[in-house]
Amino acid sequence: MIMKPLLLHSSGRTTNHQKRRVIHLEFSNQVLPEELHWSEYLDLQVVISTVTQ
C-alpha cells in the first residue's frame, strides 16, 4: 500500500538540510471478512505463548 497521509505535525529542520523520511506503520487487531486478507499478518498471541514457554 502506498499512501501520503495528511498529518498535522511540526518539527525543526533537519541538520543535514535533506528531506525528512518517515516510516508510517499501521497496526490493527481487526479480523477481516473472509474475502479479504492482510498483506502481512503476525498472530501476537502465538508469538507470546511461544516466548513464555
N, C-alpha and C positions, 0 to 999 in steps of 0.2 A: 504494500500500500504506500503510495506517495501522497503526501499532504503538506499543506502550508498553513499551519494553524495560526489563527489570529489571537495573539496574546497581548494583554496589557502588561508590559514589562519594561523596566528601565534599568540599565546598568551602565557603569562607566565605560569609557573607550578601552579597547584592547591595548596592551602595552606595545604590541608589535605593529599596530595600525592595519592589521588584517581583518577580514570579516570574521565575525564570531560564528563558531559552529555549535549547533545544538543537537542533542540526541533527545528525541521525543519517544517515550515508551508508554505503551498502553497496557494496563492490567485489568482483568475482569474475572469475576468468578461466575459469570453467567453461562448457563448451558444453552447452546444454540439449537434451533429447531433441526430436526433430522436432516433436512435437505441442505443445510449449511454446515461448514466446518471451519475451525480456526486454522490459519496458516501454520502456526506453531502452537503447541499445547503441552504444558507440563503440569501433571497432576501433583500438586504440592502435598496432598495427603499421603500419597505413595512415597514421595521423597522423605517426608518427615518420619514415617513409620520405618523406612529403611535405615535412616540415620540413627534412630533411637533404639534399634535392636542390638 
